[in-house]
Amino acid sequence: MSGGPINRTSLELFRDCMRLVRHLAPGYSPKAQALRQTVRSQFEANRALTDPVQVENAKASAVRALSNYMLYQSAQKDGQMQQAMKDQITRVKKEKREEDQKNRK
């Protein structure tokens, strides 16, 4: 991401999220209902934000979440990407453990 403002209104971003949910989990399955509820609750929690910086941060978080989920879904179909994600998770966990051990000393 460029770090600049998100060129979508909050309402447009909400609708994009709901369309993605409909694409990922059509109908009224438990997965679809859970995803819709998550999107609604996140947007509702940020409804009262008035500070432009906080609004942009919330919008950027929504875009990141959508991007991450789409990446995750793609990885499920691509063996190389799936392995790369597993390797990255392993590296991050190892670095965190090493940092925790260093902080304990």
Phi and psi in radians as a Rosetta constraint file:
Dihedral C 1 N 2 CA 2 C 2 CIRCULARHARMONIC -1.350 0.35
Dihedral N 2 CA 2 C 2 N 3 CIRCULARHARMONIC -0.270 0.35
Dihedral C 2 N 3 CA 3 C 3 CIRCULARHARMONIC 1.582 0.35
Dihedral N 3 CA 3 C 3 N 4 CIRCULARHARMONIC -0.123 0.35
Dihedral C 3 N 4 CA 4 C 4 CIRCULARHARMONIC -1.452 0.35
Dihedral N 4 CA 4 C 4 N 5 CIRCULARHARMONIC -3.126 0.35
Dihedral C 4 N 5 CA 5 C 5 CIRCULARHARMONIC -1.156 0.35
Dihedral N 5 CA 5 C 5 N 6 CIRCULARHARMONIC 2.620 0.35
Dihedral C 5 N 6 CA 6 C 6 CIRCULARHARMONIC -1.356 0.35
Dihedral N 6 CA 6 C 6 N 7 CIRCULARHARMONIC 2.194 0.35
Dihedral C 6 N 7 CA 7 C 7 CIRCULARHARMONIC -1.517 0.35
Dihedral N 7 CA 7 C 7 N 8 CIRCULARHARMONIC 0.674 0.35
Dihedral C 7 N 8 CA 8 C 8 CIRCULARHARMONIC -2.302 0.35
Dihedral N 8 CA 8 C 8 N 9 CIRCULARHARMONIC 2.491 0.35
Dihedral C 8 N 9 CA 9 C 9 CIRCULARHARMONIC -1.267 0.35
Dihedral N 9 CA 9 C 9 N 10 CIRCULARHARMONIC 2.866 0.35
Dihedral C 9 N 10 CA 10 C 10 CIRCULARHARMONIC -1.060 0.35
Dihedral N 10 CA 10 C 10 N 11 CIRCULARHARMONIC -0.690 0.35
Dihedral C 10 N 11 CA 11 C 11 CIRCULARHARMONIC -1.140 0.35
Dihedral N 11 CA 11 C 11 N 12 CIRCULARHARMONIC -0.738 0.35
Dihedral C 11 N 12 CA 12 C 12 CIRCULARHARMONIC -1.105 0.35
Dihedral N 12 CA 12 C 12 N 13 CIRCULARHARMONIC -0.711 0.35
Dihedral C 12 N 13 CA 13 C 13 CIRCULARHARMONIC -1.148 0.35
Dihedral N 13 CA 13 C 13 N 14 CIRCULARHARMONIC -0.720 0.35
Dihedral C 13 N 14 CA 14 C 14 CIRCULARHARMONIC -1.036 0.35
Dihedral N 14 CA 14 C 14 N 15 CIRCULARHARMONIC -0.812 0.35
Dihedral C 14 N 15 CA 15 C 15 CIRCULARHARMONIC -1.110 0.35
Dihedral N 15 CA 15 C 15 N 16 CIRCULARHARMONIC -0.690 0.35
Dihedral C 15 N 16 CA 16 C 16 CIRCULARHARMONIC -1.053 0.35
Dihedral N 16 CA 16 C 16 N 17 CIRCULARHARMONIC -0.757 0.35
Dihedral C 16 N 17 CA 17 C 17 CIRCULARHARMONIC -1.081 0.35
Dihedral N 17 CA 17 C 17 N 18 CIRCULARHARMONIC -0.769 0.35
Dihedral C 17 N 18 CA 18 C 18 CIRCULARHARMONIC -1.179 0.35
Dihedral N 18 CA 18 C 18 N 19 CIRCULARHARMONIC -0.619 0.35
Dihedral C 18 N 19 CA 19 C 19 CIRCULARHARMONIC -1.126 0.35
Dihedral N 19 CA 19 C 19 N 20 CIRCULARHARMONIC -0.708 0.35
Dihedral C 19 N 20 CA 20 C 20 CIRCULARHARMONIC -1.109 0.35
Dihedral N 20 CA 20 C 20 N 21 CIRCULARHARMONIC -0.722 0.35
Dihedral C 20 N 21 CA 21 C 21 CIRCULARHARMONIC -1.036 0.35
Dihedral N 21 CA 21 C 21 N 22 CIRCULARHARMONIC -0.787 0.35
Dihedral C 21 N 22 CA 22 C 22 CIRCULARHARMONIC -1.073 0.35
Dihedral N 22 CA 22 C 22 N 23 CIRCULARHARMONIC -0.615 0.35
Dihedral C 22 N 23 CA 23 C 23 CIRCULARHARMONIC -1.265 0.35
Dihedral N 23 CA 23 C 23 N 24 CIRCULARHARMONIC -0.752 0.35
Dihedral C 23 N 24 CA 24 C 24 CIRCULARHARMONIC -1.303 0.35
Dihedral N 24 CA 24 C 24 N 25 CIRCULARHARMONIC -0.622 0.35
Dihedral C 24 N 25 CA 25 C 25 CIRCULARHARMONIC -2.472 0.35
Dihedral N 25 CA 25 C 25 N 26 CIRCULARHARMONIC 1.392 0.35
Dihedral C 25 N 26 CA 26 C 26 CIRCULARHARMONIC -1.168 0.35
Dihedral N 26 CA 26 C 26 N 27 CIRCULARHARMONIC 2.722 0.35
Dihedral C 26 N 27 CA 27 C 27 CIRCULARHARMONIC 1.434 0.35
Dihedral N 27 CA 27 C 27 N 28 CIRCULARHARMONIC -2.634 0.35
Dihedral C 27 N 28 CA 28 C 28 CIRCULARHARMONIC -2.114 0.35
Dihedral N 28 CA 28 C 28 N 29 CIRCULARHARMONIC 0.634 0.35
Dihedral C 28 N 29 CA 29 C 29 CIRCULARHARMONIC -1.166 0.35
Dihedral N 29 CA 29 C 29 N 30 CIRCULARHARMONIC 2.823 0.35
Dihedral C 29 N 30 CA 30 C 30 CIRCULARHARMONIC -1.004 0.35
Dihedral N 30 CA 30 C 30 N 31 CIRCULARHARMONIC -0.649 0.35
Dihedral C 30 N 31 CA 31 C 31 CIRCULARHARMONIC -1.101 0.35
Dihedral N 31 CA 31 C 31 N 32 CIRCULARHARMONIC -0.789 0.35
Dihedral C 31 N 32 CA 32 C 32 CIRCULARHARMONIC -1.095 0.35
Dihedral N 32 CA 32 C 32 N 33 CIRCULARHARMONIC -0.784 0.35
Dihedral C 32 N 33 CA 33 C 33 CIRCULARHARMONIC -1.117 0.35
Dihedral N 33 CA 33 C 33 N 34 CIRCULARHARMONIC -0.715 0.35
Dihedral C 33 N 34 CA 34 C 34 CIRCULARHARMONIC -1.148 0.35
Dihedral N 34 CA 34 C 34 N 35 CIRCULARHARMONIC -0.746 0.35
Dihedral C 34 N 35 CA 35 C 35 CIRCULARHARMONIC -1.124 0.35
Dihedral N 35 CA 35 C 35 N 36 CIRCULARHARMONIC -0.770 0.35
Dihedral C 35 N 36 CA 36 C 36 CIRCULARHARMONIC -1.075 0.35
Dihedral N 36 CA 36 C 36 N 37 CIRCULARHARMONIC -0.749 0.35
Dihedral C 36 N 37 CA 37 C 37 CIRCULARHARMONIC -1.130 0.35
Dihedral N 37 CA 37 C 37 N 38 CIRCULARHARMONIC -0.677 0.35
Dihedral C 37 N 38 CA 38 C 38 CIRCULARHARMONIC -1.105 0.35
Dihedral N 38 CA 38 C 38 N 39 CIRCULARHARMONIC -0.804 0.35
Dihedral C 38 N 39 CA 39 C 39 CIRCULARHARMONIC -1.067 0.35
Dihedral N 39 CA 39 C 39 N 40 CIRCULARHARMONIC -0.850 0.35
Dihedral C 39 N 40 CA 40 C 40 CIRCULARHARMONIC -1.027 0.35
Dihedral N 40 CA 40 C 40 N 41 CIRCULARHARMONIC -0.822 0.35
Dihedral C 40 N 41 CA 41 C 41 CIRCULARHARMONIC -1.140 0.35
Dihedral N 41 CA 41 C 41 N 42 CIRCULARHARMONIC -0.648 0.35
Dihedral C 41 N 42 CA 42 C 42 CIRCULARHARMONIC -1.171 0.35
Dihedral N 42 CA 42 C 42 N 43 CIRCULARHARMONIC -0.750 0.35
Dihedral C 42 N 43 CA 43 C 43 CIRCULARHARMONIC -1.212 0.35
Dihedral N 43 CA 43 C 43 N 44 CIRCULARHARMONIC -0.662 0.35
Dihedral C 43 N 44 CA 44 C 44 CIRCULARHARMONIC -1.117 0.35
Dihedral N 44 CA 44 C 44 N 45 CIRCULARHARMONIC -0.694 0.35
Dihedral C 44 N 45 CA 45 C 45 CIRCULARHARMONIC -1.101 0.35
Dihedral N 45 CA 45 C 45 N 46 CIRCULARHARMONIC -0.500 0.35
Dihedral C 45 N 46 CA 46 C 46 CIRCULARHARMONIC -1.786 0.35
Dihedral N 46 CA 46 C 46 N 47 CIRCULARHARMONIC 0.134 0.35
Dihedral C 46 N 47 CA 47 C 47 CIRCULARHARMONIC -1.044 0.35
Dihedral N 47 CA 47 C 47 N 48 CIRCULARHARMONIC -0.643 0.35
Dihedral C 47 N 48 CA 48 C 48 CIRCULARHARMONIC -1.476 0.35
Dihedral N 48 CA 48 C 48 N 49 CIRCULARHARMONIC 0.006 0.35
Dihedral C 48 N 49 CA 49 C 49 CIRCULARHARMONIC -1.121 0.35
Dihedral N 49 CA 49 C 49 N 50 CIRCULARHARMONIC 2.329 0.35
Dihedral C 49 N 50 CA 50 C 50 CIRCULARHARMONIC -2.126 0.35
Dihedral N 50 CA 50 C 50 N 51 CIRCULARHARMONIC -0.410 0.35
Dihedral C 50 N 51 CA 51 C 51 CIRCULARHARMONIC -1.197 0.35
Dihedral N 51 CA 51 C 51 N 52 CIRCULARHARMONIC 2.128 0.35
Dihedral C 51 N 52 CA 52 C 52 CIRCULARHARMONIC -0.981 0.35
Dihedral N 52 CA 52 C 52 N 53 CIRCULARHARMONIC -0.613 0.35
Dihedral C 52 N 53 CA 53 C 53 CIRCULARHARMONIC -1.169 0.35
Dihedral N 53 CA 53 C 53 N 54 CIRCULARHARMONIC -0.776 0.35
Dihedral C 53 N 54 CA 54 C 54 CIRCULARHARMONIC -1.133 0.35
Dihedral N 54 CA 54 C 54 N 55 CIRCULARHARMONIC -0.673 0.35
Dihedral C 54 N 55 CA 55 C 55 CIRCULARHARMONIC -1.093 0.35
Dihedral N 55 CA 55 C 55 N 56 CIRCULARHARMONIC -0.803 0.35
Dihedral C 55 N 56 CA 56 C 56 CIRCULARHARMONIC -1.103 0.35
Dihedral N 56 CA 56 C 56 N 57 CIRCULARHARMONIC -0.674 0.35
Dihedral C 56 N 57 CA 57 C 57 CIRCULARHARMONIC -1.119 0.35
Dihedral N 57 CA 57 C 57 N 58 CIRCULARHARMONIC -0.729 0.35
Dihedral C 57 N 58 CA 58 C 58 CIRCULARHARMONIC -1.145 0.35
Dihedral N 58 CA 58 C 58 N 59 CIRCULARHARMONIC -0.723 0.35
Dihedral C 58 N 59 CA 59 C 59 CIRCULARHARMONIC -1.140 0.35
Dihedral N 59 CA 59 C 59 N 60 CIRCULARHARMONIC -0.713 0.35
Dihedral C 59 N 60 CA 60 C 60 CIRCULARHARMONIC -1.111 0.35
Dihedral N 60 CA 60 C 60 N 61 CIRCULARHARMONIC -0.663 0.35
Dihedral C 60 N 61 CA 61 C 61 CIRCULARHARMONIC -1.110 0.35
Dihedral N 61 CA 61 C 61 N 62 CIRCULARHARMONIC -0.699 0.35
Dihedral C 61 N 62 CA 62 C 62 CIRCULARHARMONIC -1.122 0.35
Dihedral N 62 CA 62 C 62 N 63 CIRCULARHARMONIC -0.757 0.35
Dihedral C 62 N 63 CA 63 C 63 CIRCULARHARMONIC -1.116 0.35
Dihedral N 63 CA 63 C 63 N 64 CIRCULARHARMONIC -0.747 0.35
Dihedral C 63 N 64 CA 64 C 64 CIRCULARHARMONIC -1.061 0.35
Dihedral N 64 CA 64 C 64 N 65 CIRCULARHARMONIC -0.749 0.35
Dihedral C 64 N 65 CA 65 C 65 CIRCULARHARMONIC -1.086 0.35
Dihedral N 65 CA 65 C 65 N 66 CIRCULARHARMONIC -0.763 0.35
Dihedral C 65 N 66 CA 66 C 66 CIRCULARHARMONIC -1.094 0.35
Dihedral N 66 CA 66 C 66 N 67 CIRCULARHARMONIC -0.777 0.35
Dihedral C 66 N 67 CA 67 C 67 CIRCULARHARMONIC -1.096 0.35
Dihedral N 67 CA 67 C 67 N 68 CIRCULARHARMONIC -0.776 0.35
Dihedral C 67 N 68 CA 68 C 68 CIRCULARHARMONIC -1.094 0.35
Dihedral N 68 CA 68 C 68 N 69 CIRCULARHARMONIC -0.724 0.35
Dihedral C 68 N 69 CA 69 C 69 CIRCULARHARMONIC -1.162 0.35
Dihedral N 69 CA 69 C 69 N 70 CIRCULARHARMONIC -0.712 0.35
Dihedral C 69 N 70 CA 70 C 70 CIRCULARHARMONIC -1.145 0.35
Dihedral N 70 CA 70 C 70 N 71 CIRCULARHARMONIC -0.681 0.35
Dihedral C 70 N 71 CA 71 C 71 CIRCULARHARMONIC -1.096 0.35
Dihedral N 71 CA 71 C 71 N 72 CIRCULARHARMONIC -0.782 0.35
Dihedral C 71 N 72 CA 72 C 72 CIRCULARHARMONIC -1.027 0.35
Dihedral N 72 CA 72 C 72 N 73 CIRCULARHARMONIC -0.798 0.35
Dihedral C 72 N 73 CA 73 C 73 CIRCULARHARMONIC -1.102 0.35
Dihedral N 73 CA 73 C 73 N 74 CIRCULARHARMONIC -0.690 0.35
Dihedral C 73 N 74 CA 74 C 74 CIRCULARHARMONIC -1.132 0.35
Dihedral N 74 CA 74 C 74 N 75 CIRCULARHARMONIC -0.693 0.35
Dihedral C 74 N 75 CA 75 C 75 CIRCULARHARMONIC -1.120 0.35
Dihedral N 75 CA 75 C 75 N 76 CIRCULARHARMONIC -0.507 0.35
Dihedral C 75 N 76 CA 76 C 76 CIRCULARHARMONIC -1.138 0.35
Dihedral N 76 CA 76 C 76 N 77 CIRCULARHARMONIC -0.390 0.35
Dihedral C 76 N 77 CA 77 C 77 CIRCULARHARMONIC -1.767 0.35
Dihedral N 77 CA 77 C 77 N 78 CIRCULARHARMONIC -0.188 0.35
Dihedral C 77 N 78 CA 78 C 78 CIRCULARHARMONIC -2.103 0.35
Dihedral N 78 CA 78 C 78 N 79 CIRCULARHARMONIC 1.923 0.35
Dihedral C 78 N 79 CA 79 C 79 CIRCULARHARMONIC -1.043 0.35
Dihedral N 79 CA 79 C 79 N 80 CIRCULARHARMONIC -0.720 0.35
Dihedral C 79 N 80 CA 80 C 80 CIRCULARHARMONIC -1.139 0.35
Dihedral N 80 CA 80 C 80 N 81 CIRCULARHARMONIC -0.748 0.35
Dihedral C 80 N 81 CA 81 C 81 CIRCULARHARMONIC -1.164 0.35
Dihedral N 81 CA 81 C 81 N 82 CIRCULARHARMONIC -0.693 0.35
Dihedral C 81 N 82 CA 82 C 82 CIRCULARHARMONIC -1.061 0.35
Dihedral N 82 CA 82 C 82 N 83 CIRCULARHARMONIC -0.749 0.35
Dihedral C 82 N 83 CA 83 C 83 CIRCULARHARMONIC -1.169 0.35
Dihedral N 83 CA 83 C 83 N 84 CIRCULARHARMONIC -0.702 0.35
Dihedral C 83 N 84 CA 84 C 84 CIRCULARHARMONIC -1.086 0.35
Dihedral N 84 CA 84 C 84 N 85 CIRCULARHARMONIC -0.703 0.35
Dihedral C 84 N 85 CA 85 C 85 CIRCULARHARMONIC -1.150 0.35
Dihedral N 85 CA 85 C 85 N 86 CIRCULARHARMONIC -0.723 0.35
Dihedral C 85 N 86 CA 86 C 86 CIRCULARHARMONIC -1.084 0.35
Dihedral N 86 CA 86 C 86 N 87 CIRCULARHARMONIC -0.737 0.35
Dihedral C 86 N 87 CA 87 C 87 CIRCULARHARMONIC -1.093 0.35
Dihedral N 87 CA 87 C 87 N 88 CIRCULARHARMONIC -0.733 0.35
Dihedral C 87 N 88 CA 88 C 88 CIRCULARHARMONIC -1.110 0.35
Dihedral N 88 CA 88 C 88 N 89 CIRCULARHARMONIC -0.761 0.35
Dihedral C 88 N 89 CA 89 C 89 CIRCULARHARMONIC -1.069 0.35
Dihedral N 89 CA 89 C 89 N 90 CIRCULARHARMONIC -0.741 0.35
Dihedral C 89 N 90 CA 90 C 90 CIRCULARHARMONIC -1.083 0.35
Dihedral N 90 CA 90 C 90 N 91 CIRCULARHARMONIC -0.771 0.35
Dihedral C 90 N 91 CA 91 C 91 CIRCULARHARMONIC -1.083 0.35
Dihedral N 91 CA 91 C 91 N 92 CIRCULARHARMONIC -0.773 0.35
Dihedral C 91 N 92 CA 92 C 92 CIRCULARHARMONIC -1.117 0.35
Dihedral N 92 CA 92 C 92 N 93 CIRCULARHARMONIC -0.764 0.35
Dihedral C 92 N 93 CA 93 C 93 CIRCULARHARMONIC -1.089 0.35
Dihedral N 93 CA 93 C 93 N 94 CIRCULARHARMONIC -0.731 0.35
Dihedral C 93 N 94 CA 94 C 94 CIRCULARHARMONIC -1.100 0.35
Dihedral N 94 CA 94 C 94 N 95 CIRCULARHARMONIC -0.782 0.35
Dihedral C 94 N 95 CA 95 C 95 CIRCULARHARMONIC -1.084 0.35
Dihedral N 95 CA 95 C 95 N 96 CIRCULARHARMONIC -0.693 0.35
Dihedral C 95 N 96 CA 96 C 96 CIRCULARHARMONIC -1.133 0.35
Dihedral N 96 CA 96 C 96 N 97 CIRCULARHARMONIC -0.775 0.35
Dihedral C 96 N 97 CA 97 C 97 CIRCULARHARMONIC -1.050 0.35
Dihedral N 97 CA 97 C 97 N 98 CIRCULARHARMONIC -0.785 0.35
Dihedral C 97 N 98 CA 98 C 98 CIRCULARHARMONIC -1.102 0.35
Dihedral N 98 CA 98 C 98 N 99 CIRCULARHARMONIC -0.706 0.35
Dihedral C 98 N 99 CA 99 C 99 CIRCULARHARMONIC -1.148 0.35
Dihedral N 99 CA 99 C 99 N 100 CIRCULARHARMONIC -0.725 0.35
Dihedral C 99 N 100 CA 100 C 100 CIRCULARHARMONIC -1.083 0.35
Dihedral N 100 CA 100 C 100 N 101 CIRCULARHARMONIC -0.757 0.35
Dihedral C 100 N 101 CA 101 C 101 CIRCULARHARMONIC -1.111 0.35
Dihedral N 101 CA 101 C 101 N 102 CIRCULARHARMONIC -0.709 0.35
Dihedral C 101 N 102 CA 102 C 102 CIRCULARHARMONIC -1.131 0.35
Dihedral N 102 CA 102 C 102 N 103 CIRCULARHARMONIC -0.665 0.35
Dihedral C 102 N 103 CA 103 C 103 CIRCULARHARMONIC -1.253 0.35
Dihedral N 103 CA 103 C 103 N 104 CIRCULARHARMONIC -0.463 0.35
Dihedral C 103 N 104 CA 104 C 104 CIRCULARHARMONIC -1.273 0.35
Dihedral N 104 CA 104 C 104 N 105 CIRCULARHARMONIC -0.461 0.35
